[in-house]
Amino acid sequence: MRRYLWMTSTARAARVPLVITAVLAVATAALLANARPVSTEKAPYRSPFDVAFSPNGKTLAVSDQTGNSLALVDAATRKVLRQVVLAAPAGLAWSGNRLYAAESGGRSVAEIDTTAGKVLRRLKVSPRPLGVAVAPKRGLLVAMGWATDRVTVVDLKTGKARATVRLPGMPAYAAVTPDESLAVLTTYLPGGNASDPSNAACITLLDLQTLKIVRRLKLPAGAMNVREVVVSPDGRWAYVAHALGRFNVPTTQLERGWINTNALSIIDLKARQVYATVLLDHPSEGAADPWGVAITKDGKTLWVSLSGVHQVAKIHLARLLPMLAGEKPPAGTPAAAVAPSPEYSLSTQSVWLEIQKDPKQRELLVNDLAALHAAELIEKFPVPGKGPRGIDLSPDGSRLAVAAYYAEKAVLLNPTTGKQSGSVALAPARKPDPVRQGEINFHDATLCFQHWLSCASCHPQGRADGLNWDLLNDGLGNPKNTKSLLLSHRTPPAMWHGVRANADVAIAAGFRYIQFHEPTEEELATTRAFVRAMRPLPSPYRTAKGELTPQAKRGKAIFESAKTRCASCHSGPLYTDQKLYDVGTRGPLDHDGKFDTPTLVELWRTAPYLHDGSATTLQAVIRNNKGDKHGVTSHLTKQQVDDLVAYLLSL
């Protein structure tokens, strides 16, 4: 029986001893550069972010983002051989015995000699790189710099940038096709006009010969938090994991993925189109916050880490791909999954029968929660440790490594049984302090009714998902853009209409009315502690010394001038007077024209702008200022607008 999303009821519901002294010596500086939540724990928590086996399978690399180090592990003995000091390392990529690690706390990718455990050179790339991929035959490296929406392609021979490509929506991860003709790029967020009902993140195809974008493929509406991507061994398919926010409906319930679902999109690289999007969820249980992806050498099996529910999913591609093509189900497919319903209707007939009749009906899968489970195309296994992120298969396929972010260890699973076969501890087991526990809560979808989403699903890194949501706290039918939670405890009231007195009230309401979970006092206290502990990241638009550029200095003068009156409302150290104003942005769906004056801190990372997310750039905010109600800007020249924007991006 097909179970569609819209068929719902209204029910609610030993720190490793080899840690070298240099790690501790740079810890303070690196943490300041990365500006992560300030914990009360003296020793930094270790947070495995990504894992990658060497080509010969003998070494496992583990990036430790908050510990500011890279662990090189003997894959056979699970002993840490060497540690390398890095600035908040994130994505990893091997090329021979060289390892490339994105330093998300800076502006470089570290090239590491893994035998010596030394950084050979630091390749300059766009600020805060997250994912990295290598095309060894071409001698190219692709680095995804999310902070300025820039992808840098580096010539590995010279160490210099060959090209820089702009990708709105925070570039996240990359994968290179086996023939090195294309790089498949993901963006974390939609990056478009949030009032567009089809707003979604895109997959971008970059030609590695010309270093030009050849195709941008829009994922289904609501695609966000798009993370890792992997290409099949034959180069035909790319697989990417992401969330699907159902932002076109009000947040009245959670059952059957009403608000949020979690998906795997399959890209046909030959046809250069989105081939299908399948849901990883079960009709009665979400698979929140998919993150990492890994594929077997024969291309028959795909693994996906489900970070919010602390699981990994095993997808049987050998049977899934033929069924997506409309072929008869391969051996092993349950007969009930493809049996005709005695009383045919769109709500009961098997989607796989529809696809057999017409393969174009694959488009139905984006709304079918039962398809993978009914056909036994997916299995799920628990991960011993919270927050699984990056994953990788050993070259011989005998081990699946999982970066368990909040367990301070990398976990090794048996791909056949899904059971743990070992682990690599980066620190001894310890009880999280209130801030760390609050961060765990924030990313834990098992607190949510039926596990559909976590706080981080809509507030990635505590910020915003770029979508408009119709929350019920100020009436039905007036969707508004998600706000960052940074400094929310210091800038009351909360929400665009100020309907929550402060951040503490809003956090409690989020648990109750979005996750449909009644939080304990401890859950509330620790989650609030985490939100309060969040610190702004330094703007990537400042100089290397953290100073304003000459253009930004000119913009500051414009911002502070009595003529523009920008600083009249955006005043003080947090750039807000915490009052509500009508600035002429009321739309046809808004019940009221007065909106909260938001802080401008980290404005560089909070696009799209305005309460309805209708402005994709700050230039659009300034130029579409009807009647000069949102500051007096109609007299500004194009150069002055650009100067003002340069200042705003520096905050």
N, C-alpha and C positions, 0 to 999 in steps of 0.2 A: 504494500500500500504506500502511495506517495504521501508524504507528510509535509505540506507546504508551510512556509512561515506565516502566511496570513490565516491559516486555519487555527485560530487561537481562542482561548476562553479569556475571561477577564479576571481570573484568580491571580492574587499577588503573593505574592509570597515574600703533629708536633711541629705549631709554627715550624716550618721546615728549617732544621738547624743550619742549612747552607746559605741562609739569607745573609748577604754580604753587607758589610758596614756601609758601603756606598748607597745602598737602598735607603737606609735610615737618614743618611746625610742629605739626600735630596728630597726627602718626603715632604717637608714643610713647603719648600718652593714649588714642588710639583702640584701639591694639593691646592696651593693658592692659584696656580695657573689654571687648574681645572675647576676650581670654585665649586666643589661638591658640598653637600650638606655637612655642616660641622658636627661631628660626633663627640660625645663626652669620653669615649674610649681613647686612652693614651696612644696605644699602638694602632696604626691604621688597619681597618678591616681589609682582608684580601678578597677580591671580587673577580673570579675568573670570567672573562668576557668572551673570548674566542679560543678555539683549540684547532690545531692543524698537525696532522702527521706528516713527517718528512716523506719524500718520494720512495725511500727504501723501507719505510715503516719502522725504523729503529728509534726515531726520536719523536716525541710529542711536544709541541710548543703550546704553552698556555699563557695568554695575555692576562695580566692581573691589573685591572684598570685603576682601582683605588689604592693598591699597593705599589703602583708606579714601577712595575717590574715585569719582566718576561721570564718564565720558567722553562728551561729546556730539560725534558724528562726522558730517562731511559724507558722506552715503551715496554720493554720486557720485564724489568725489575720494578718499574714505577717509582724509581728514585730520581729526585731532582739532581741533575748533574751540574747545572750552571744557572745563574740568574743574571739578567742584564737590566741595568737601570734604564727606564724609559719614562716618558711623560704621558701617563695615562694611556697605555697601549690598548688598542681596540682590535681591528681586523688584521688577519695574518694571511700571508701567501708565501709558499715555498717556490724556489727555482734552483734546482740542484741542491747544494749544501748551503745555499744562501737563503736567508729568511727575511721577508719584508714585513715590518710591523708599523701600522698607522699609529702615530702618536697624537691621540685626540686631545691631549693637553697642550698642543703647540701647533706648529705649521710644517711638520716634516713627516717623512716616512723613513724609518731607520732600516738600513741595510746591515744585516748581522751575519758575521761569520760564526756559524753555530758550533763549529769544532773548537774554536778558541773562546767562544762566548763573548765576542767583542763587536761593538758597533764600528763598521768600516767607514760609513759615511751617512750623513743625514741629507736626504733628498728634499729640497724645498718644494712644498706643494701649497694648495689653498688651505686656509686656516681650519683647524680641527678636523682632520681626516678621520673617517670612520671605517669604511671598507677599502680594501686594496686588492688588485688583481694584476697578474703578470702575463705578458705575451712574450715568452723567452726567445722564440725564433725571430721576432721583430725587434727584440731588445727594448720593449716598452713596458712601462708600469702605469696603471690607472689608479688614481687616488681620488676618493670621494670626499670633498671638503664641504661638509654640511653648513658650516657657519656663514659662508658667503654665497651659497648656492653655486659653487664652482667645482668642476671636475678637472683635474690636472693630469695630462698625459706626459710622462717623463721619459726621456731617452736615457736608458740605463748605461750607455757607453759614455756619454758626456755628463750625465747627472743633471742635465738642464731640461726645463719644460719645453716640450715640442708644441703643445697646444693647451688652451684652457677653454672649457666649454661651460656655458651657463645652463643650469638646470633648476628652475624654480621648484621649491617644495622640499628643500634639504636633501641633497644627494646622499645616499646611504651606502649601498653595496654594488659590487660589480662582479661579472663573470665573463671570461673570454671563451669563445668557441674553440673547439679543438684545432681547426684550421687557421685560427687567429685572424679571421676576416672581420669579426664583429666583437664588440664588447657590449654586454647587456647590462644596463644601468638601472638602478631603482632610486626613486625618491621617496623619502619617508612620509611626506604629507602631500595633500592635493596640490597646494600652490596656486589654486585658481580662485575665482570669484565664489565665495561661499554661499551666495544666494542662488547660484545655479543648481537646479535639482539633480544634475548629472555630475556634480563636482566630485572628482576622484583623482588619485595619484596616477602617474603614468610610468610606463616602462619605456626606456629610450634605447634605441639601437645606434651605436657609434661605429662607423666604418673605420677600421684601424689602418687602412691604407691612406685614406684622405684625411682622417681625423675629423670628419664631419658627421653631424647627426643625419641619419638616413631615414629614421622613422620614430615617431613618438606614438605609443600605443596607450590609449586611455583605458584604465581598468574599469570594472563596473562601478556604478555610482556608490559613493561612500568608502571606496578603497582608501585605506590610510594605514599608518604604521607599517609601511611596506619595508620589509627587512631583507634577509638574505636571498640570493638568487643562485641557481646552479644550472649548468647546461648539460644535457645528456651526452654520453660518450660519442654518439654519432653526429652530434651537432644539430640535430633536427629540432629539439625542444629545449625550452628554458622553463624552469619551475621557480615560482616565487611565492613566499608565504606572506599573508597580510590579514588585517582585520577588514570587516565590511560594516561600517556604521550605517544603520538604517535611519538616517537623519531626516528623511521626508515624512516620518510619522511622529506623533507626540510620544513622549516617554511615559506612557500610561501603564506599561507592564513589561515583563522580561520574558515570559514563556515563549518557547519556540523561536527564539532569536528575534523577538519583536524590535528590540533596540539595537542589538549588535550580534553579528555572526563572525565567523573566523574561517578563512578560505585559503585555498591553493589555486593560483592561476597558472595555466599552461599556455606558453607562448609558442606559436608555430613560427620558427625562425626561417623556414623556407618561404612560407607565404607572407611572413612578417605581419602577423596579426594575432590578436588574443584568440586562442583556440577554444578554451573552456575555462570556467571557474567553478570549482567544486567546493562544497562546504565540509570542513573538518569536524563540525559539531555533530552531536547526536540530537534527535528531537527533544530530549529532555535534559540534555547536559551540554554546556558550551565547551569549546576547546580554546579558551581565551588566550590571546596574545601570542600567536605563532611567531617564531623568531628565526631559528636556524634551519638550513636544509642541507642534505647530503644525499648523494646518489651512488648506487653500486656501480662497479666497473662495467657490468653487462647491461646497465640501464633498466633493469627489471624491477628495482625496488627503490623507493624514495623514503627518506626519514625527515621528519619535521619536529623540531622542539616546540612544545607548547608551554611557554614561559609562565603564563598566569595560572595554569593548573598543575604545573610541576610534572609534566608527562612528556613522552616522545610518541609520535605517531608513525606507524609503518604503513606506507601506501604501496599496494601491489600494482605497479605500473604495467607489468606483463599482461594483466587482465584488463586494467583500466583503459589503456590506449585503444585496444581493439573495440571495446564497447563504446568508447567515445566516437569511433569511426562508423558506428552503426552495424558492426559485425555481430554475428551471433555470439552470445556469451561463451567464453572459453571454458574448458573443463574446470570444475571446482567452484563455479558460480552457483549459489543456491537457487534451486528451481523456483522457489517462492518469490525471489527478487524480480523475476522476469515473467511470471505467470500472468496471463490476462485476468483482469477482474471480472467476475460474473456479471456485475452491474457496472458497466463502463461509465466513468466520469473523470474529468480532469483532476479531481481530488483523490481518486483512488487508483487510477491506472498507473502501472509502473513506468517511471520516466525512461527506463532503459528500452521498453517496448516502443515508446514514442521515438526514441533516437534510432532504433532499428528501422522504423518506417521512414524517418527523415533525419539524417544526422545533424541538420541545422537546429534541431530541437535540443541540442546541447545547451543552448542558452537558458533552458529551464533549470539547469543544475544549480545556478547561482541562488535559487530560492528553494532548493530541495534538501532538507536536513537529513533525510533518510537514505539518500542514494548510495553513498559509499558504504554505510553500515549494512543496509539491506542486502547488498551484493557481496558483502564480506571483503571489501576492497581496502579496508582500513583496520588496523589493530592499534591499540594504545597501551603503553606501559608506564608505570610510575617511575619517576626518577628519585633516587634517594638524596634529596636535597632540593631546596626551593630555588626557583628562578632559573631554570635551564635556558641558556642562550645559544652561543655558538656550538655547532656539532660537526664531527668529521668521522669518516670511516677510514680504518686502516687500509693500506693498499691491498692486503690479502682478504679484506672483508670480514676478518674475524673479530674485530672490536669496533664498537661505536663509542667515541669519546664525546662527553657532554660537559660543557662549562656550567657548573652549578653555581651561579653568581652569589647567592646568599648563603651557601653552605661552605664557602671558602675552599672549595675543592673541585677538581675535575673528576667526573665519574666515568667509569668504563663499563659498558653494557655488552652482553652477548647478543649479537643481532638476531640469532635464531630464537632464543628464548625471551629476550628482552630483560633478562635478569642481570643484576650487577655482578661483574667479574673482578672488580677492583676499583681503586680510587687513588688520587694523588692529592694529598692534603697540602694546602699552602699555608695553613695555620692550624694550631690545635683547636679543638672544639671549645667554644665559649658561648656564654649567654649574650645575646645582643643587648646593647644599651638601648635606652628609650628611642633615640633618633634612628638607629639602625632597625629596631623593631618596627618603628613607624614606617620606614621605607619598605620593609618587607610587607607590612599590611597594605601599603599603597599599591604594591605590585601583585598582590595575592587575590586572584579571582575566585578562589575557593571560599572567600568570605561572602561572595555574591550569591544570590539565589540562583541555583542551577548553573553557576560558574560561567556566565556569559561574558563577563567583563570585570576588569579591575579599575581602580581609580586611574591608573596609568593608561588605560585604554583610551580615555578622552583627554587625559592630561599627561602625555608622554614627557618623561623627565620633569614632571610637575608643571609643565607648560601647557600648550594648547594643541589640539588636533587639526585645526584649520577648518572645522565644519560648523554649521549652524544647527542648533538643537532647540526643539520646542519643549522646554521644561515647563512644568505646571505651576511653578512657584509664583508666576505673575500672570496667570491666565493661559488659556489655550489658544493656539493659532498665531503666535508671534515668535517665531524662531530667532535665536540670536547666537552670535559667534562665541565659541568657547573662549574663556579668559584664562590667561596664565595664573597660576597660584603663587608665583613668586611675589614676596612682600605683601601678600594679601592680609596677613595678620597686622600689618602696620598701616594699611590703607582702607579702613572701613568706610562705608558699608561694602558688603559683597554683592555680587551679581550686577548686571547692567542697569537694572532699575533700583538697585540698592535695597532689594526686598529682604536680604539677610543682614542682620545687624553687624555681623563681623565674620571673620573666617572660621572661628570656632563653631558658630552656629551653622555655617554653610557646610563644613565638613561633616557634622552630624547629619544634616539633611541629605547630603550626598549618599551616605551609607543607607539611610532609611528609604529615600524616595527614588534613587537611581539604582542602587544595588539590592534594594528590598531586603536589607539586613539590619537587624537591631544590634548596634555595636555595644560591646561591653565598655565599661569606663576605662579599662586599660587600653583597649583598641583605640578609643577616642583620644586618650591622653598621648599615646605614643605617635599616632598619626598626626596629631596637631604638632607634636614636637618635631617631627620630620619636616612638615611644611614650614615651620618657623625657622628651621635650621638651613633651609635652602638659601644659597648665596648666588647673586648674579655673576654671570661669566663676564670677563672683560670683553669689550666690543672688539671684534676683529677688524673694525674699520679705523681703529686708532693706529698710531705709529708703533714700532717695535718697543719703544719706551713707554707706551701707554698714554701718549699725549695726543692732543687734537691735531689733525692735519691743518695746513693753512686754509683749505676750503672749509673745513668744519669750524674753524675760528671765525671765519666770515659769517657762517651760518649761525653761530652762537650770538653774534651781535644782532642779527636779524630777529632771532628768537626772543632775545631780551629787550628788544626795542619797544618803546611806548607805542609806536605806530602799529605794530602787528598784534601786540597784546597777547602773544602766545603764553608768556610767563605769568599772565594774570591768573589763569586757571591751573596751568601746569607749573605750579610753584613749589618752592622748597626743595630739599635734598632728594625727594622721591618724585618730584615733578607732578604733584597733584594737590589740589586743595580739598579733595575728598567730598566735593559737592556735585549735585546733579544739575545739568544744564540742557536746554534745547539748543543744539548747534546746527539745526537745519537738516539733520540726517534721518528724520522720521520717514519710514516707508509705509506702503499701503497695508502691511500686516501688523504694524506697531500699534499698541493700544495707547501709548503715551509717548510724547516726544522728548521727554527729559531722560538723560542717561548719565551714568556715573563718569566722572573724570578719571580715566585710568592713569596709573603711573606710566612714565615713558622709559623707565629703566628696562633694558633689554628689548627695546623697540625693534632692534635689528633682527630679532628672531621670532616676532609675533605676527607676521603677515598671515592672512589678510587682515586689513584694518577696518575700523569702525565697528559699531555694535552688530551690524549685519554682515560683516566680512566682505562687503561689496568692493572695497578698494584693495587691489592686489599690490599696489605700491604706495609709498608715501607721497610721491608726486601726484598720484590720483587723489589722495586725501586733500592736498593743498589746492589743486586746480579745480576740483569739483566742490568748492566751498561757496555754496549759494548764499548771496546776501551778506557775505563776510560775517556770518554768525559763528563760524568756527575759527576765530582769530581773523584779523584783517589782512588778507593775503592777495586780494585782487590786483593790487598795484605792483606786485613782485614780477620781475622779469624772469625769463627761463633760467638764466644764470643764478639769480637770487634764490629761486625755488630749489635748484640743485644744491646750492650752498646750504640752505636750510635743511634739506634732506641729509646732507653729509653730516651735519651736526646731530640731527635726530638719530642717525644710525650709529653715532659714536657713544650714545648714552648706555 
